[in-house]
Every structure is written in C-alpha cells, then in structure tokens.
Amino acid sequence: MSPRRQRRDDAPEHPQKGKRRSIRHGAMDPALDDDDPDGEALVIPEPRREPPRPPEILLRKLKLVEALERLESQLRAHALHGQLEVLVIHGKGQGSIGGISVLGPEVRLWCDRHPALVMTWSEAPLRWGGAGAIVVRLRPQ
C-alpha cells in the first residue's frame, strides 16, 4: 500500500477537507451524556440576556408643545398600567435649526418638574438611542 493511502487509513475519523462539520462537532464529550450512571444531570449555564427594552414614547419631529403633551399623557397611561420604566425617544436635534436639540433639554426639564409622576430619569444606553433618548423611571400609581 502506498504511504499516502496508509496515512489516510491511520488518520482519525474526521470529515475530509471541504466536507467538514462545524466546530461544535468535536466539542461534544461523549462521557457527559444524559444517561449518567451516577444520576447527576449535566448543568448547562443559561446565556446572559440583557434586560428587555422598555416601551417607547416617540417624540421625534414633533413641535415642543405637542411633544410635551404627548409625553405627559403617555407617561400617565404607562404609570396607570403599572409600567415602571419607559424609553422616551426625543432625538438628537440634528434636523433642527443649527443642529441643536430643542426637545431633549425640555423633556429632561419636564421630568424634573413632575416628581409625582417621574421618580428618576437617565440617558439611555447607546443601543437604545444614547443621547437621543432617556429612560424614565415612573412612580407606582
């Protein structure tokens, strides 16, 4: 038998090049089977999940008066339904004159002036809007 043929026969049982399985193919340990004679179950840790995104109030592209009216009515509705956190998206102000945010500072000021409804607020994480949104924590009603 040729040396080339002999090497293939002695090689471990892996799929040939071009027909390889995923990386996980060899990752399974047959010793850790569900049919464990000791009766111990294999514990697989749950993947970490980020907290769910709270319901949103969209204020982008609204006039200031309309935005504040919508903010108040929707925050009150969320508080009555027992929602504790709400994501308020006011935008970064890039479409306004001079590119300066009008809604952002006013929404934050409104939240500061209504302590009976708003417990705290903070800037939203980047994945939820960053500087263009705030997370409002409501007082239970």
Secondary structure, 3 states (H helix, E strand, C coil): CCHHHHHHHHCCCCCCCCCCCCHHHHCCCCCCCCCCCCCCCCCCCCCCCCCCCCCEEECCCCCHHHHHHHHHHHHHHHHHCCCCEEEEECCCCCCCHHHCCCHHHHHHHHHHHCCCCEEEEEECCHHHCHHHEEEEEECCC
